[in-house]
Amino acid sequence: MQFSADLRDRVADGTITVSYRLWSRPKVKEGGVYRSGSVLIEVDEIDLVPFSSITDDDLARTGEPDLETLRRRAAHAGPIHDDTLVYRVEFHVVSSQDDALS
């Protein structure tokens, strides 16, 4: 899974653990391990949810300051309204590039 340059360090240090994606179909699967910058992340859960269901806790876990910023970032594939279905992807870091070199 790819993240914007301004989010990569916080994904790598485990601060960001949830992402919302506007996909026509899932691009990851539960249990899958994916490279994201300098780390490998494992997908713990993926669900299709309406944008309006995003909780304050999940918003904090995305690294975004507010819902409108998250909406703009996720909308690169099209407009997102409150009833738009988006994929909620929960993940954790399983190793870093430094771990692989050890």
C-alpha positions as CSV (number, residue, x, y, z in Angstrom):
1,M,0.0,0.0,0.0
2,Q,1.3,3.4,-0.9
3,F,1.0,6.5,1.3
4,S,1.7,10.1,0.6
5,A,5.3,11.3,1.4
6,D,4.0,13.4,4.4
7,L,2.4,10.2,6.0
8,R,5.2,7.7,5.4
9,D,7.2,8.4,8.6
10,R,4.1,8.1,10.7
11,V,3.1,4.8,9.0
12,A,6.7,3.5,9.6
13,D,6.7,4.4,13.3
14,G,3.2,2.9,13.9
15,T,1.4,6.2,14.5
16,I,-0.9,5.7,11.5
17,T,-2.7,2.3,11.6
18,V,-5.9,3.0,9.6
19,S,-6.4,4.1,6.1
20,Y,-9.5,4.9,4.1
21,R,-9.4,4.1,0.3
22,L,-11.9,4.9,-2.5
23,W,-11.4,1.7,-4.5
24,S,-13.7,0.0,-7.0
25,R,-12.6,-3.3,-5.4
26,P,-10.2,-4.2,-2.6
27,K,-6.5,-3.9,-3.5
28,V,-5.3,-5.7,-0.3
29,K,-6.5,-8.6,1.7
30,E,-6.6,-9.5,5.4
31,G,-3.4,-11.1,6.5
32,G,-1.6,-9.8,3.4
33,V,1.8,-8.2,3.9
34,Y,2.7,-5.2,1.7
35,R,5.7,-2.9,1.3
36,S,5.0,0.7,2.2
37,G,8.1,2.8,1.8
38,S,10.8,1.4,4.1
39,V,8.5,-0.9,6.1
40,L,6.3,-3.9,5.6
41,I,2.8,-3.7,6.9
42,E,0.3,-6.5,7.5
43,V,-3.4,-5.9,6.9
44,D,-5.4,-6.8,10.0
45,E,-8.9,-6.0,8.7
46,I,-10.6,-4.5,5.6
47,D,-14.2,-3.4,5.6
48,L,-16.4,-1.5,3.2
49,V,-18.1,1.4,5.2
50,P,-19.9,4.7,4.5
51,F,-17.6,7.7,4.9
52,S,-20.0,9.0,7.5
53,S,-19.2,6.1,9.8
54,I,-15.7,7.2,10.5
55,T,-15.2,7.6,14.3
56,D,-13.0,10.2,16.1
57,D,-10.7,7.3,17.1
58,D,-10.3,6.1,13.5
59,L,-9.7,9.6,12.3
60,A,-6.9,10.0,14.8
61,R,-5.4,6.7,13.6
62,T,-5.3,8.0,10.0
63,G,-3.0,10.8,10.9
64,E,-5.4,13.4,9.5
65,P,-6.4,16.5,11.5
66,D,-10.1,16.4,10.5
67,L,-12.7,14.6,8.3
68,E,-12.5,17.1,5.5
69,T,-8.7,16.7,5.1
70,L,-9.2,12.9,5.1
71,R,-12.1,13.3,2.5
72,R,-9.8,15.4,0.2
73,R,-6.9,12.9,0.5
74,A,-9.1,9.9,-0.2
75,A,-10.9,11.6,-3.1
76,H,-8.2,11.3,-5.6
77,A,-10.3,8.5,-7.3
78,G,-13.5,10.5,-7.3
79,P,-15.8,12.6,-5.0
80,I,-16.6,11.3,-1.5
81,H,-19.9,12.2,0.1
82,D,-21.1,11.1,3.5
83,D,-22.8,8.0,2.0
84,T,-19.9,7.1,-0.3
85,L,-18.6,3.6,0.5
86,V,-14.9,3.5,1.2
87,Y,-12.6,0.7,2.3
88,R,-11.4,1.0,5.9
89,V,-8.0,-0.7,6.1
90,E,-6.5,-1.5,9.5
91,F,-2.9,-2.5,9.6
92,H,0.3,-2.7,11.6
93,V,4.0,-2.6,10.8
94,V,5.6,-6.0,10.8
95,S,9.2,-5.1,9.9
96,S,11.3,-2.2,8.7
97,Q,14.0,-2.2,6.0
98,D,16.5,-1.9,8.9
99,D,15.2,-5.2,10.4
100,A,15.6,-6.9,7.0
101,L,19.2,-5.9,6.8
102,S,20.0,-7.2,10.3
